[in-house]
Structures are given as structure tokens and as C-alpha cells.
């Protein structure tokens, strides 16, 4: 499963917040909602977040093996 907890930790340690991400950087509330609930987001959004927060992809997302992953 893809987990976005690193994003929330990175955001908390940055000068940005939910408000600045939506108003200044024009991310949608639905995108942040998707992050909060570990739903799919695009690689473009991950790229944008890395640029905004000046961080690496590992600071946004991590993979956690799960029994709920789809069968391959």
C-alpha cells in the first residue's frame, strides 16, 4: 500500500500548511483529502509537492506491503 504519512511529517516541519498549499500553490482540497486518506494521486502532484516542499520523494510517500494490495 502507498502511504503518505511522510508527506504530513514533512509538511509539519516546513513553512507551508494546508492553506498555503491550496491558496498559494493552487493544490486542490480534494488532492489533500486524497493524501490524508492514502488514495491515488498523480506523479505530477508528487513532483509538485517535492518542488514546493523542497524535498525528496521519500519525504512524501512510502510503500508498505499489505495483504490488501491487489493480487499480481
mmCIF file of the N, C-alpha and C atoms, coordinates in Angstrom:
data_MODEL
# 
_entry.id   MODEL 
# 
loop_
_atom_site.group_PDB 
_atom_site.id 
_atom_site.type_symbol 
_atom_site.label_atom_id 
_atom_site.label_alt_id 
_atom_site.label_comp_id 
_atom_site.label_asym_id 
_atom_site.label_entity_id 
_atom_site.label_seq_id 
_atom_site.pdbx_PDB_ins_code 
_atom_site.Cartn_x 
_atom_site.Cartn_y 
_atom_site.Cartn_z 
_atom_site.occupancy 
_atom_site.B_iso_or_equiv 
_atom_site.pdbx_formal_charge 
_atom_site.auth_seq_id 
_atom_site.auth_comp_id 
_atom_site.auth_asym_id 
_atom_site.auth_atom_id 
_atom_site.pdbx_PDB_model_num 
ATOM 1   N N  . UNK A 1 1  ? 0.841  -1.172  0.000   1.00 0.00 ? 1  UNK A N  1 
ATOM 2   C CA . UNK A 1 1  ? 0.000  0.000   0.000   1.00 0.00 ? 1  UNK A CA 1 
ATOM 3   C C  . UNK A 1 1  ? 0.888  1.238   0.000   1.00 0.00 ? 1  UNK A C  1 
ATOM 4   N N  . UNK A 1 2  ? 0.425  2.244   -0.640  1.00 0.00 ? 2  UNK A N  1 
ATOM 5   C CA . UNK A 1 2  ? 1.132  3.521   -0.651  1.00 0.00 ? 2  UNK A CA 1 
ATOM 6   C C  . UNK A 1 2  ? 0.652  4.338   0.536   1.00 0.00 ? 2  UNK A C  1 
ATOM 7   N N  . UNK A 1 3  ? 1.591  4.854   1.283   1.00 0.00 ? 3  UNK A N  1 
ATOM 8   C CA . UNK A 1 3  ? 1.283  5.608   2.497   1.00 0.00 ? 3  UNK A CA 1 
ATOM 9   C C  . UNK A 1 3  ? 1.880  7.010   2.383   1.00 0.00 ? 3  UNK A C  1 
ATOM 10  N N  . UNK A 1 4  ? 1.075  8.016   2.696   1.00 0.00 ? 4  UNK A N  1 
ATOM 11  C CA . UNK A 1 4  ? 1.517  9.405   2.588   1.00 0.00 ? 4  UNK A CA 1 
ATOM 12  C C  . UNK A 1 4  ? 1.840  10.051  3.936   1.00 0.00 ? 4  UNK A C  1 
ATOM 13  N N  . UNK A 1 5  ? 2.009  9.248   4.968   1.00 0.00 ? 5  UNK A N  1 
ATOM 14  C CA . UNK A 1 5  ? 2.369  9.824   6.270   1.00 0.00 ? 5  UNK A CA 1 
ATOM 15  C C  . UNK A 1 5  ? 3.656  10.655  6.194   1.00 0.00 ? 5  UNK A C  1 
ATOM 16  N N  . UNK A 1 6  ? 4.656  10.250  5.417   1.00 0.00 ? 6  UNK A N  1 
ATOM 17  C CA . UNK A 1 6  ? 5.849  11.098  5.320   1.00 0.00 ? 6  UNK A CA 1 
ATOM 18  C C  . UNK A 1 6  ? 5.528  12.516  4.831   1.00 0.00 ? 6  UNK A C  1 
ATOM 19  N N  . UNK A 1 7  ? 4.531  12.631  3.936   1.00 0.00 ? 7  UNK A N  1 
ATOM 20  C CA . UNK A 1 7  ? 4.130  13.960  3.477   1.00 0.00 ? 7  UNK A CA 1 
ATOM 21  C C  . UNK A 1 7  ? 3.679  14.828  4.645   1.00 0.00 ? 7  UNK A C  1 
ATOM 22  N N  . UNK A 1 8  ? 2.837  14.288  5.508   1.00 0.00 ? 8  UNK A N  1 
ATOM 23  C CA . UNK A 1 8  ? 2.301  15.067  6.632   1.00 0.00 ? 8  UNK A CA 1 
ATOM 24  C C  . UNK A 1 8  ? 3.406  15.452  7.608   1.00 0.00 ? 8  UNK A C  1 
ATOM 25  N N  . UNK A 1 9  ? 4.361  14.575  7.807   1.00 0.00 ? 9  UNK A N  1 
ATOM 26  C CA . UNK A 1 9  ? 5.503  14.897  8.663   1.00 0.00 ? 9  UNK A CA 1 
ATOM 27  C C  . UNK A 1 9  ? 6.346  16.000  8.025   1.00 0.00 ? 9  UNK A C  1 
ATOM 28  N N  . UNK A 1 10 ? 6.581  15.885  6.725   1.00 0.00 ? 10 UNK A N  1 
ATOM 29  C CA . UNK A 1 10 ? 7.360  16.895  6.008   1.00 0.00 ? 10 UNK A CA 1 
ATOM 30  C C  . UNK A 1 10 ? 6.635  18.235  6.014   1.00 0.00 ? 10 UNK A C  1 
ATOM 31  N N  . UNK A 1 11 ? 5.340  18.201  5.779   1.00 0.00 ? 11 UNK A N  1 
ATOM 32  C CA . UNK A 1 11 ? 4.551  19.439  5.794   1.00 0.00 ? 11 UNK A CA 1 
ATOM 33  C C  . UNK A 1 11 ? 4.605  20.102  7.168   1.00 0.00 ? 11 UNK A C  1 
ATOM 34  N N  . UNK A 1 12 ? 4.468  19.328  8.214   1.00 0.00 ? 12 UNK A N  1 
ATOM 35  C CA . UNK A 1 12 ? 4.501  19.865  9.582   1.00 0.00 ? 12 UNK A CA 1 
ATOM 36  C C  . UNK A 1 12 ? 5.837  20.558  9.874   1.00 0.00 ? 12 UNK A C  1 
ATOM 37  N N  . UNK A 1 13 ? 6.917  20.053  9.296   1.00 0.00 ? 13 UNK A N  1 
ATOM 38  C CA . UNK A 1 13 ? 8.245  20.609  9.538   1.00 0.00 ? 13 UNK A CA 1 
ATOM 39  C C  . UNK A 1 13 ? 8.632  21.704  8.543   1.00 0.00 ? 13 UNK A C  1 
ATOM 40  N N  . UNK A 1 14 ? 7.718  22.072  7.685   1.00 0.00 ? 14 UNK A N  1 
ATOM 41  C CA . UNK A 1 14 ? 8.003  23.105  6.680   1.00 0.00 ? 14 UNK A CA 1 
ATOM 42  C C  . UNK A 1 14 ? 7.305  24.412  7.055   1.00 0.00 ? 14 UNK A C  1 
ATOM 43  N N  . UNK A 1 15 ? 7.506  25.414  6.229   1.00 0.00 ? 15 UNK A N  1 
ATOM 44  C CA . UNK A 1 15 ? 6.822  26.696  6.440   1.00 0.00 ? 15 UNK A CA 1 
ATOM 45  C C  . UNK A 1 15 ? 5.463  26.714  5.747   1.00 0.00 ? 15 UNK A C  1 
ATOM 46  N N  . UNK A 1 16 ? 5.117  25.625  5.063   1.00 0.00 ? 16 UNK A N  1 
ATOM 47  C CA . UNK A 1 16 ? 3.837  25.533  4.355   1.00 0.00 ? 16 UNK A CA 1 
ATOM 48  C C  . UNK A 1 16 ? 2.792  24.873  5.252   1.00 0.00 ? 16 UNK A C  1 
ATOM 49  N N  . UNK A 1 17 ? 1.533  25.019  4.859   1.00 0.00 ? 17 UNK A N  1 
ATOM 50  C CA . UNK A 1 17 ? 0.433  24.351  5.541   1.00 0.00 ? 17 UNK A CA 1 
ATOM 51  C C  . UNK A 1 17 ? -0.696 24.126  4.538   1.00 0.00 ? 17 UNK A C  1 
ATOM 52  N N  . UNK A 1 18 ? -1.795 23.549  5.012   1.00 0.00 ? 18 UNK A N  1 
ATOM 53  C CA . UNK A 1 18 ? -2.921 23.248  4.120   1.00 0.00 ? 18 UNK A CA 1 
ATOM 54  C C  . UNK A 1 18 ? -3.348 24.504  3.370   1.00 0.00 ? 18 UNK A C  1 
ATOM 55  N N  . UNK A 1 19 ? -3.455 25.615  4.091   1.00 0.00 ? 19 UNK A N  1 
ATOM 56  C CA . UNK A 1 19 ? -3.897 26.873  3.486   1.00 0.00 ? 19 UNK A CA 1 
ATOM 57  C C  . UNK A 1 19 ? -2.948 27.331  2.378   1.00 0.00 ? 19 UNK A C  1 
ATOM 58  N N  . UNK A 1 20 ? -1.663 27.363  2.621   1.00 0.00 ? 20 UNK A N  1 
ATOM 59  C CA . UNK A 1 20 ? -0.724 27.842  1.597   1.00 0.00 ? 20 UNK A CA 1 
ATOM 60  C C  . UNK A 1 20 ? -0.656 26.876  0.418   1.00 0.00 ? 20 UNK A C  1 
ATOM 61  N N  . UNK A 1 21 ? -0.812 25.579  0.682   1.00 0.00 ? 21 UNK A N  1 
ATOM 62  C CA . UNK A 1 21 ? -0.807 24.635  -0.433  1.00 0.00 ? 21 UNK A CA 1 
ATOM 63  C C  . UNK A 1 21 ? -1.994 24.875  -1.359  1.00 0.00 ? 21 UNK A C  1 
ATOM 64  N N  . UNK A 1 22 ? -3.144 25.204  -0.781  1.00 0.00 ? 22 UNK A N  1 
ATOM 65  C CA . UNK A 1 22 ? -4.325 25.417  -1.618  1.00 0.00 ? 22 UNK A CA 1 
ATOM 66  C C  . UNK A 1 22 ? -4.382 26.818  -2.207  1.00 0.00 ? 22 UNK A C  1 
ATOM 67  N N  . UNK A 1 23 ? -4.062 27.819  -1.437  1.00 0.00 ? 23 UNK A N  1 
ATOM 68  C CA . UNK A 1 23 ? -4.211 29.205  -1.909  1.00 0.00 ? 23 UNK A CA 1 
ATOM 69  C C  . UNK A 1 23 ? -2.999 29.724  -2.679  1.00 0.00 ? 23 UNK A C  1 
ATOM 70  N N  . UNK A 1 24 ? -1.834 29.486  -2.171  1.00 0.00 ? 24 UNK A N  1 
ATOM 71  C CA . UNK A 1 24 ? -0.621 29.989  -2.813  1.00 0.00 ? 24 UNK A CA 1 
ATOM 72  C C  . UNK A 1 24 ? -0.146 29.083  -3.947  1.00 0.00 ? 24 UNK A C  1 
ATOM 73  N N  . UNK A 1 25 ? -0.219 27.774  -3.730  1.00 0.00 ? 25 UNK A N  1 
ATOM 74  C CA . UNK A 1 25 ? 0.325  26.812  -4.698  1.00 0.00 ? 25 UNK A CA 1 
ATOM 75  C C  . UNK A 1 25 ? -0.761 26.129  -5.537  1.00 0.00 ? 25 UNK A C  1 
ATOM 76  N N  . UNK A 1 26 ? -2.011 26.439  -5.265  1.00 0.00 ? 26 UNK A N  1 
ATOM 77  C CA . UNK A 1 26 ? -3.153 26.001  -6.078  1.00 0.00 ? 26 UNK A CA 1 
ATOM 78  C C  . UNK A 1 26 ? -3.369 24.490  -6.125  1.00 0.00 ? 26 UNK A C  1 
ATOM 79  N N  . UNK A 1 27 ? -3.009 23.809  -5.057  1.00 0.00 ? 27 UNK A N  1 
ATOM 80  C CA . UNK A 1 27 ? -3.384 22.401  -4.949  1.00 0.00 ? 27 UNK A CA 1 
ATOM 81  C C  . UNK A 1 27 ? -4.848 22.353  -4.510  1.00 0.00 ? 27 UNK A C  1 
ATOM 82  N N  . UNK A 1 28 ? -5.565 21.379  -4.975  1.00 0.00 ? 28 UNK A N  1 
ATOM 83  C CA . UNK A 1 28 ? -6.985 21.310  -4.622  1.00 0.00 ? 28 UNK A CA 1 
ATOM 84  C C  . UNK A 1 28 ? -7.180 20.681  -3.237  1.00 0.00 ? 28 UNK A C  1 
ATOM 85  N N  . UNK A 1 29 ? -8.296 21.040  -2.629  1.00 0.00 ? 29 UNK A N  1 
ATOM 86  C CA . UNK A 1 29 ? -8.666 20.411  -1.361  1.00 0.00 ? 29 UNK A CA 1 
ATOM 87  C C  . UNK A 1 29 ? -8.837 18.905  -1.551  1.00 0.00 ? 29 UNK A C  1 
ATOM 88  N N  . UNK A 1 30 ? -9.344 18.522  -2.701  1.00 0.00 ? 30 UNK A N  1 
ATOM 89  C CA . UNK A 1 30 ? -9.543 17.086  -2.941  1.00 0.00 ? 30 UNK A CA 1 
ATOM 90  C C  . UNK A 1 30 ? -8.213 16.334  -3.015  1.00 0.00 ? 30 UNK A C  1 
ATOM 91  N N  . UNK A 1 31 ? -7.182 16.964  -3.547  1.00 0.00 ? 31 UNK A N  1 
ATOM 92  C CA . UNK A 1 31 ? -5.857 16.332  -3.568  1.00 0.00 ? 31 UNK A CA 1 
ATOM 93  C C  . UNK A 1 31 ? -5.353 16.115  -2.146  1.00 0.00 ? 31 UNK A C  1 
ATOM 94  N N  . UNK A 1 32 ? -5.497 17.114  -1.310  1.00 0.00 ? 32 UNK A N  1 
ATOM 95  C CA . UNK A 1 32 ? -5.057 16.965  0.080   1.00 0.00 ? 32 UNK A CA 1 
ATOM 96  C C  . UNK A 1 32 ? -5.911 15.933  0.814   1.00 0.00 ? 32 UNK A C  1 
ATOM 97  N N  . UNK A 1 33 ? -7.177 15.895  0.486   1.00 0.00 ? 33 UNK A N  1 
ATOM 98  C CA . UNK A 1 33 ? -8.056 14.874  1.060   1.00 0.00 ? 33 UNK A CA 1 
ATOM 99  C C  . UNK A 1 33 ? -7.576 13.473  0.638   1.00 0.00 ? 33 UNK A C  1 
ATOM 100 N N  . UNK A 1 34 ? -7.207 13.332  -0.625  1.00 0.00 ? 34 UNK A N  1 
ATOM 101 C CA . UNK A 1 34 ? -6.710 12.052  -1.130  1.00 0.00 ? 34 UNK A CA 1 
ATOM 102 C C  . UNK A 1 34 ? -5.422 11.657  -0.407  1.00 0.00 ? 34 UNK A C  1 
ATOM 103 N N  . UNK A 1 35 ? -4.554 12.621  -0.161  1.00 0.00 ? 35 UNK A N  1 
ATOM 104 C CA . UNK A 1 35 ? -3.329 12.343  0.594   1.00 0.00 ? 35 UNK A CA 1 
ATOM 105 C C  . UNK A 1 35 ? -3.655 11.892  2.016   1.00 0.00 ? 35 UNK A C  1 
ATOM 106 N N  . UNK A 1 36 ? -4.587 12.571  2.628   1.00 0.00 ? 36 UNK A N  1 
ATOM 107 C CA . UNK A 1 36 ? -4.957 12.246  4.009   1.00 0.00 ? 36 UNK A CA 1 
ATOM 108 C C  . UNK A 1 36 ? -5.479 10.810  4.120   1.00 0.00 ? 36 UNK A C  1 
ATOM 109 N N  . UNK A 1 37 ? -6.158 10.343  3.067   1.00 0.00 ? 37 UNK A N  1 
ATOM 110 C CA . UNK A 1 37 ? -6.780 9.021   3.101   1.00 0.00 ? 37 UNK A CA 1 
ATOM 111 C C  . UNK A 1 37 ? -6.036 7.971   2.266   1.00 0.00 ? 37 UNK A C  1 
ATOM 112 N N  . UNK A 1 38 ? -4.780 8.266   1.947   1.00 0.00 ? 38 UNK A N  1 
ATOM 113 C CA . UNK A 1 38 ? -3.921 7.326   1.207   1.00 0.00 ? 38 UNK A CA 1 
ATOM 114 C C  . UNK A 1 38 ? -4.557 6.833   -0.089  1.00 0.00 ? 38 UNK A C  1 
ATOM 115 N N  . UNK A 1 39 ? -5.192 7.748   -0.789  1.00 0.00 ? 39 UNK A N  1 
ATOM 116 C CA . UNK A 1 39 ? -5.768 7.433   -2.102  1.00 0.00 ? 39 UNK A CA 1 
ATOM 117 C C  . UNK A 1 39 ? -4.755 7.793   -3.182  1.00 0.00 ? 39 UNK A C  1 
ATOM 118 N N  . UNK A 1 40 ? -5.024 7.330   -4.389  1.00 0.00 ? 40 UNK A N  1 
ATOM 119 C CA . UNK A 1 40 ? -4.106 7.589   -5.500  1.00 0.00 ? 40 UNK A CA 1 
ATOM 120 C C  . UNK A 1 40 ? -3.997 9.077   -5.818  1.00 0.00 ? 40 UNK A C  1 
ATOM 121 N N  . UNK A 1 41 ? -2.772 9.495   -6.092  1.00 0.00 ? 41 UNK A N  1 
ATOM 122 C CA . UNK A 1 41 ? -2.519 10.823  -6.641  1.00 0.00 ? 41 UNK A CA 1 
ATOM 123 C C  . UNK A 1 41 ? -1.540 10.651  -7.795  1.00 0.00 ? 41 UNK A C  1 
ATOM 124 N N  . UNK A 1 42 ? -1.453 11.641  -8.632  1.00 0.00 ? 42 UNK A N  1 
ATOM 125 C CA . UNK A 1 42 ? -0.601 11.526  -9.814  1.00 0.00 ? 42 UNK A CA 1 
ATOM 126 C C  . UNK A 1 42 ? 0.869  11.771  -9.477  1.00 0.00 ? 42 UNK A C  1 
ATOM 127 N N  . UNK A 1 43 ? 1.726  11.277  -10.344 1.00 0.00 ? 43 UNK A N  1 
ATOM 128 C CA . UNK A 1 43 ? 3.158  11.557  -10.181 1.00 0.00 ? 43 UNK A CA 1 
ATOM 129 C C  . UNK A 1 43 ? 3.443  13.041  -10.395 1.00 0.00 ? 43 UNK A C  1 
ATOM 130 N N  . UNK A 1 44 ? 2.621  13.718  -11.185 1.00 0.00 ? 44 UNK A N  1 
ATOM 131 C CA . UNK A 1 44 ? 2.768  15.161  -11.343 1.00 0.00 ? 44 UNK A CA 1 
ATOM 132 C C  . UNK A 1 44 ? 2.551  15.857  -10.000 1.00 0.00 ? 44 UNK A C  1 
ATOM 133 N N  . UNK A 1 45 ? 1.546  15.419  -9.256  1.00 0.00 ? 45 UNK A N  1 
ATOM 134 C CA . UNK A 1 45 ? 1.283  16.001  -7.935  1.00 0.00 ? 45 UNK A CA 1 
ATOM 135 C C  . UNK A 1 45 ? 2.438  15.724  -6.989  1.00 0.00 ? 45 UNK A C  1 
ATOM 136 N N  . UNK A 1 46 ? 2.975  14.531  -7.026  1.00 0.00 ? 46 UNK A N  1 
ATOM 137 C CA . UNK A 1 46 ? 4.135  14.213  -6.185  1.00 0.00 ? 46 UNK A CA 1 
ATOM 138 C C  . UNK A 1 46 ? 5.307  15.111  -6.570  1.00 0.00 ? 46 UNK A C  1 
ATOM 139 N N  . UNK A 1 47 ? 5.509  15.288  -7.855  1.00 0.00 ? 47 UNK A N  1 
ATOM 140 C CA . UNK A 1 47 ? 6.570  16.180  -8.326  1.00 0.00 ? 47 UNK A CA 1 
ATOM 141 C C  . UNK A 1 47 ? 6.346  17.605  -7.809  1.00 0.00 ? 47 UNK A C  1 
ATOM 142 N N  . UNK A 1 48 ? 5.123  18.093  -7.919  1.00 0.00 ? 48 UNK A N  1 
ATOM 143 C CA . UNK A 1 48 ? 4.800  19.446  -7.441  1.00 0.00 ? 48 UNK A CA 1 
ATOM 144 C C  . UNK A 1 48 ? 5.064  19.580  -5.942  1.00 0.00 ? 48 UNK A C  1 
ATOM 145 N N  . UNK A 1 49 ? 4.664  18.579  -5.184  1.00 0.00 ? 49 UNK A N  1 
ATOM 146 C CA . UNK A 1 49 ? 4.880  18.621  -3.730  1.00 0.00 ? 49 UNK A CA 1 
ATOM 147 C C  . UNK A 1 49 ? 6.373  18.625  -3.388  1.00 0.00 ? 49 UNK A C  1 
ATOM 148 N N  . UNK A 1 50 ? 7.145  17.839  -4.110  1.00 0.00 ? 50 UNK A N  1 
ATOM 149 C CA . UNK A 1 50 ? 8.593  17.832  -3.881  1.00 0.00 ? 50 UNK A CA 1 
ATOM 150 C C  . UNK A 1 50 ? 9.193  19.211  -4.170  1.00 0.00 ? 50 UNK A C  1 
ATOM 151 N N  . UNK A 1 51 ? 8.743  19.849  -5.217  1.00 0.00 ? 51 UNK A N  1 
ATOM 152 C CA . UNK A 1 51 ? 9.233  21.194  -5.551  1.00 0.00 ? 51 UNK A CA 1 
ATOM 153 C C  . UNK A 1 51 ? 8.803  22.213  -4.505  1.00 0.00 ? 51 UNK A C  1 
ATOM 154 N N  . UNK A 1 52 ? 7.532  22.174  -4.123  1.00 0.00 ? 52 UNK A N  1 
ATOM 155 C CA . UNK A 1 52 ? 7.008  23.131  -3.142  1.00 0.00 ? 52 UNK A CA 1 
ATOM 156 C C  . UNK A 1 52 ? 7.719  22.977  -1.801  1.00 0.00 ? 52 UNK A C  1 
ATOM 157 N N  . UNK A 1 53 ? 7.878  21.739  -1.368  1.00 0.00 ? 53 UNK A N  1 
ATOM 158 C CA . UNK A 1 53 ? 8.452  21.480  -0.042  1.00 0.00 ? 53 UNK A CA 1 
ATOM 159 C C  . UNK A 1 53 ? 9.966  21.299  -0.069  1.00 0.00 ? 53 UNK A C  1 
ATOM 160 N N  . UNK A 1 54 ? 10.539 21.379  -1.269  1.00 0.00 ? 54 UNK A N  1 
ATOM 161 C CA . UNK A 1 54 ? 11.982 21.225  -1.433  1.00 0.00 ? 54 UNK A CA 1 
ATOM 162 C C  . UNK A 1 54 ? 12.471 19.951  -0.733  1.00 0.00 ? 54 UNK A C  1 
ATOM 163 N N  . UNK A 1 55 ? 11.896 18.840  -1.174  1.00 0.00 ? 55 UNK A N  1 
ATOM 164 C CA . UNK A 1 55 ? 12.208 17.567  -0.526  1.00 0.00 ? 55 UNK A CA 1 
ATOM 165 C C  . UNK A 1 55 ? 12.329 16.457  -1.567  1.00 0.00 ? 55 UNK A C  1 
ATOM 166 N N  . UNK A 1 56 ? 12.656 15.279  -1.094  1.00 0.00 ? 56 UNK A N  1 
ATOM 167 C CA . UNK A 1 56 ? 12.774 14.101  -1.948  1.00 0.00 ? 56 UNK A CA 1 
ATOM 168 C C  . UNK A 1 56 ? 11.460 13.337  -1.940  1.00 0.00 ? 56 UNK A C  1 
ATOM 169 N N  . UNK A 1 57 ? 11.295 12.461  -2.899  1.00 0.00 ? 57 UNK A N  1 
ATOM 170 C CA . UNK A 1 57 ? 10.065 11.669  -2.987  1.00 0.00 ? 57 UNK A CA 1 
ATOM 171 C C  . UNK A 1 57 ? 9.842  10.847  -1.709  1.00 0.00 ? 57 UNK A C  1 
ATOM 172 N N  . UNK A 1 58 ? 10.911 10.387  -1.092  1.00 0.00 ? 58 UNK A N  1 
ATOM 173 C CA . UNK A 1 58 ? 10.797 9.611   0.152   1.00 0.00 ? 58 UNK A CA 1 
ATOM 174 C C  . UNK A 1 58 ? 10.225 10.436  1.293   1.00 0.00 ? 58 UNK A C  1 
ATOM 175 N N  . UNK A 1 59 ? 10.258 11.746  1.142   1.00 0.00 ? 59 UNK A N  1 
ATOM 176 C CA . UNK A 1 59 ? 9.683  12.630  2.154   1.00 0.00 ? 59 UNK A CA 1 
ATOM 177 C C  . UNK A 1 59 ? 8.188  12.854  1.930   1.00 0.00 ? 59 UNK A C  1 
ATOM 178 N N  . UNK A 1 60 ? 7.663  12.271  0.859   1.00 0.00 ? 60 UNK A N  1 
ATOM 179 C CA . UNK A 1 60 ? 6.251  12.414  0.510   1.00 0.00 ? 60 UNK A CA 1 
ATOM 180 C C  . UNK A 1 60 ? 5.503  11.082  0.626   1.00 0.00 ? 60 UNK A C  1 
ATOM 181 N N  . UNK A 1 61 ? 6.140  10.018  0.170   1.00 0.00 ? 61 UNK A N  1 
ATOM 182 C CA . UNK A 1 61 ? 5.439  8.744   0.033   1.00 0.00 ? 61 UNK A CA 1 
ATOM 183 C C  . UNK A 1 61 ? 6.349  7.581   0.427   1.00 0.00 ? 61 UNK A C  1 
ATOM 184 N N  . UNK A 1 62 ? 5.721  6.504   0.897   1.00 0.00 ? 62 UNK A N  1 
ATOM 185 C CA . UNK A 1 62 ? 6.458  5.270   1.168   1.00 0.00 ? 62 UNK A CA 1 
ATOM 186 C C  . UNK A 1 62 ? 5.553  4.091   0.832   1.00 0.00 ? 62 UNK A C  1 
ATOM 187 N N  . UNK A 1 63 ? 6.191  2.995   0.539   1.00 0.00 ? 63 UNK A N  1 
ATOM 188 C CA . UNK A 1 63 ? 5.461  1.763   0.255   1.00 0.00 ? 63 UNK A CA 1 
ATOM 189 C C  . UNK A 1 63 ? 5.497  0.871   1.485   1.00 0.00 ? 63 UNK A C  1 
ATOM 190 N N  . UNK A 1 64 ? 4.330  0.364   1.855   1.00 0.00 ? 64 UNK A N  1 
ATOM 191 C CA . UNK A 1 64 ? 4.213  -0.574  2.968   1.00 0.00 ? 64 UNK A CA 1 
ATOM 192 C C  . UNK A 1 64 ? 3.505  -1.823  2.433   1.00 0.00 ? 64 UNK A C  1 
ATOM 193 N N  . UNK A 1 65 ? 4.169  -2.972  2.446   1.00 0.00 ? 65 UNK A N  1 
ATOM 194 C CA . UNK A 1 65 ? 3.497  -4.197  1.984   1.00 0.00 ? 65 UNK A CA 1 
ATOM 195 C C  . UNK A 1 65 ? 2.212  -4.432  2.793   1.00 0.00 ? 65 UNK A C  1 
ATOM 196 N N  . UNK A 1 66 ? 1.188  -4.894  2.081   1.00 0.00 ? 66 UNK A N  1 
ATOM 197 C CA . UNK A 1 66 ? -0.108 -5.086  2.738   1.00 0.00 ? 66 UNK A CA 1 
ATOM 198 C C  . UNK A 1 66 ? -0.834 -6.268  2.116   1.00 0.00 ? 66 UNK A C  1 
ATOM 199 N N  . UNK A 1 67 ? -1.599 -6.965  2.931   1.00 0.00 ? 67 UNK A N  1 
ATOM 200 C CA . UNK A 1 67 ? -2.447 -8.047  2.440   1.00 0.00 ? 67 UNK A CA 1 
ATOM 201 C C  . UNK A 1 67 ? -3.590 -7.505  1.596   1.00 0.00 ? 67 UNK A C  1 
ATOM 202 N N  . UNK A 1 68 ? -3.850 -6.217  1.700   1.00 0.00 ? 68 UNK A N  1 
ATOM 203 C CA . UNK A 1 68 ? -4.938 -5.603  0.941   1.00 0.00 ? 68 UNK A CA 1 
ATOM 204 C C  . UNK A 1 68 ? -4.514 -5.175  -0.462  1.00 0.00 ? 68 UNK A C  1 
ATOM 205 N N  . UNK A 1 69 ? -3.233 -5.311  -0.778  1.00 0.00 ? 69 UNK A N  1 
ATOM 206 C CA . UNK A 1 69 ? -2.773 -4.993  -2.128  1.00 0.00 ? 69 UNK A CA 1 
ATOM 207 C C  . UNK A 1 69 ? -3.446 -5.936  -3.121  1.00 0.00 ? 69 UNK A C  1 
ATOM 208 N N  . UNK A 1 70 ? -3.640 -5.452  -4.317  1.00 0.00 ? 70 UNK A N  1 
ATOM 209 C CA . UNK A 1 70 ? -4.237 -6.306  -5.349  1.00 0.00 ? 70 UNK A CA 1 
ATOM 210 C C  . UNK A 1 70 ? -3.319 -7.470  -5.675  1.00 0.00 ? 70 UNK A C  1 
ATOM 211 N N  . UNK A 1 71 ? -3.910 -8.566  -6.074  1.00 0.00 ? 71 UNK A N  1 
ATOM 212 C CA . UNK A 1 71 ? -3.140 -9.755  -6.464  1.00 0.00 ? 71 UNK A CA 1 
ATOM 213 C C  . UNK A 1 71 ? -2.444 -9.486  -7.773  1.00 0.00 ? 71 UNK A C  1 
ATOM 214 N N  . UNK A 1 72 ? -1.224 -9.969  -7.904  1.00 0.00 ? 72 UNK A N  1 
ATOM 215 C CA . UNK A 1 72 ? -0.474 -9.814  -9.150  1.00 0.00 ? 72 UNK A CA 1 
ATOM 216 C C  . UNK A 1 72 ? -0.547 -11.084 -9.958  1.00 0.00 ? 72 UNK A C  1 
# 
